[in-house]
Amino acid sequence: MIQQRVTKYIEKEHLFSPDDKILVALSGGADSVALLYILHTAGYHCEAAHCNFHLRGKESDRDELFVRQLCERMEIHLHTIDFNTTQYATEKHISIEMAARELRYQWFEKIRKECQADVVAVAHHQDDSIETILLNLIRGTGITGLLGIRPRNGTIVRPLLCINREEIIRYLQNIGQDYVTDSTNLEDEYTRNKIRLNLLPLMQEINPSVKKNLIDTSNYLNDVATIYNKCIEETKNNIVTTEGIRISELVKEPAPEAILFEILHPLGFNSAQIKDIAFSLHSQPGKQFCSKKWRVIKDREFLLIEAIESGNEILLPFQIIKEEKEYTPDFLIPREKEIACFDADKLNGEIHYRKWQPGDTFIPFGMKGKKKVSDYLTDRKFSVIRKEQQWILCCGDKIAWVIGERTDNRFRIDGNTKRVIILKINEE
């Protein structure tokens, strides 16, 4: 019996206990209706949550009316909400599918907290997991993508992953319970629908047991993934530092590209980009690779990983504490790079801070001739990222301090100095 299989699966995966309150995501479709009935009949304390995304006109309102009548008949408390999904998608510059997903899961968590439910139960089943595996294969994936949908993700639980769609329909027919059908599920406009409507039937023609085999393979891979992930974490600890990925250690590993995939794919890099990054390990430094929010820079010893700044505003990452005092012969110039001392009368122009730019020059303290800031930083063996993050203090149009590194000789304290300005970096 399906109900017994589901309750055993709940126990096996430790999804929730008999005393927990369950918030059931209820669309009105066969899967969510079956989930609600199974949990309610099994004696779990359930409330339901329904989203009206207003994407299918009268059909969306029909679904809401159906779940209202269903919950009223079952004496289950129902939470509902209306979303302007199209507007949200436009504002966020994301697809309608992604917008609906973000909206519903954000709201589910809000309602879960408000009604003090322990978990949110959603109605994904074996067929959904199979579609996810194939979808990930088509897009390119690592071993985690071959595991399908997991039974738990935080407070989101999936009690129906032990049964398939056919079993759900048969269960509803046996208890005489109807449901609504989302007409968009019958269209092959979306990739997942193409897999469900076109690809899977073709695969079943080749092998009628293909669904069972995919689920079995996914289950076998769970143990493999456990071992794999343990090795990946150990490798990360060996090769990843605060500066970046240590190239010399990475290339010693038996599968550098696989390791890079596990590190970089969560940051938005695709398989082709990761292959290019792996190929660049033995090339000259300077190459850059970007995802939407991150970039990887091939430096001499490291693959540098840096978040891409959003917007045009650049905030000073430190505070400068200023002190001014009379100069006396017993004044000692501090040796710390975080502290800079200037002749106050020489530092008399407009003071401002900025990041250095190509073509910037200064006269390093103790020298007479000009030197390009870029050459100075190269001599100091700065990485590409560290170079880009270097700030300077300007007095008028002259550089007075390569901050945290070296002052300009033109502003030095000498025998004619009367007042001293002391600037100290205070890291926030």
C-alpha positions, 0 to 999 in steps of 0.5 A, a space after each residue: 500500500 502506498 501510504 505504508 511505503 510513504 510513511 516508512 520512507 519518512 521514517 527511513 529518511 528522518 523527514 519528520 516525526 509523528 508529532 511534527 506539524 507539516 505545511 503541505 505545498 498544495 497546487 491542486 495537481 495530482 501529486 500535491 493532492 495525493 501528498 495531502 491525503 496520504 499525510 492526513 490519513 496517516 495521522 500527521 498534523 497538516 496545514 496547506 499552502 497554495 500560491 496563485 501565480 496568475 499565469 494561466 488566467 481562469 485556470 489559476 483561479 480554478 485551481 485556487 477554488 479547488 484547493 479551497 473546497 478540498 481543504 474545507 472538506 478535509 477540515 485542513 487550514 489553508 494559507 493562500 497568496 496571490 503573486 504578480 509573477 510576471 512583474 517580479 520576473 521582469 524586475 529581477 531579470 529572470 525567467 517566469 519559471 525561476 520567478 515562480 520558484 523564488 516566490 513560492 519558496 520564500 513564502 512557504 518559509 514565511 508561512 512555515 515560521 508563522 504557523 510554527 510548522 516543522 517542515 514544508 512538504 512538497 510533492 516531488 516523486 520518482 518521475 520528477 527525480 528522473 527528469 532532474 537527472 536527465 536535465 542535469 545531464 543535458 546541461 552538464 553536471 558533476 556527480 551530485 547532479 546524477 543523484 536526482 532530487 534529494 529527500 530533504 533540503 533544509 526545512 523542505 522535505 519530499 515524502 513521495 520520492 519513493 513512488 512514481 507518477 503512475 502509482 499516484 494517479 492509481 492511488 487517487 483513482 482508488 480513493 475516488 479523489 479528483 484533482 486539477 491539471 495544469 495545461 502547461 504541463 501538456 506543452 513541450 515549450 519548457 525543457 523539463 516538459 520536453 524530457 517528460 513528453 518526448 525524451 522519456 517515452 523514446 527512452 522507454 521504447 528502447 528499454 521499458 525499464 529505463 525509469 527503474 534503472 535510472 532510479 537504481 543508478 542514482 541510489 547506487 551513486 549515493 554511496 559513491 558520492 559520499 566517498 567522492 565528496 570526502 576526497 574532494 573536501 580533503 583535497 580542497 583543504 590541501 590546495 585552497 588557501 586564502 590567496 586562492 587555489 595553489 596551482 602546484 598542488 592542484 596539478 599533482 592531483 589525479 583529476 584536477 579538472 574534476 576538483 576545479 568543477 566542484 570548486 567553481 561550478 557552485 560559483 556559476 562557471 559552466 563545464 566549458 569554462 572549467 575545462 578552459 581554466 584547467 587547460 590554462 594551468 600551464 599557460 602564462 599568467 594573466 588569463 581571466 574567466 568570468 561567471 555572472 558574479 565571480 572571476 578566476 584569474 590565472 596568476 603565477 602560483 595561484 588561481 585567484 578567485 574574486 567576487 565581481 563588484 556590483 554597481 559602480 560604487 567602490 567603498 574604501 575598505 579601511 579607515 584612515 586615522 589622522 594625527 598632526 603634531 609639532 616636529 621635534 628632533 626626537 621624533 621617530 618615524 614608525 617602520 610599520 607599513 600601515 603608518 605613513 608620516 608626511 611633512 605637513 607643509 608639503 601635504 597641503 593640496 586636496 587629499 583624496 583616495 582612489 585605486 591606482 591606474 595604469 600610467 600612475 607614477 610616484 617617487 618611492 621614499 629614498 629614491 630620486 627618480 619616478 617609478 610606475 606604480 604598476 612596476 613597483 607592485 610587480 617588483 613586490 610580486 603582487 598578484 593580479 587581484 592584489 594589484 587591482 585592489 591597491 589604493 593610493 592617497 593623492 595630494 592634488 595630482 601627485 601620489 603621496 602614498 601607495 597605501 600600506 606600501 610606500 610613501 612618496 619622497 616629495 612629501 618626506 620629513 626633512 630638516 626644514 619640517 615644522 609639523 608632521 602629519 601621521 596617517 594610520 590604517 585602521 582596518 574595519 
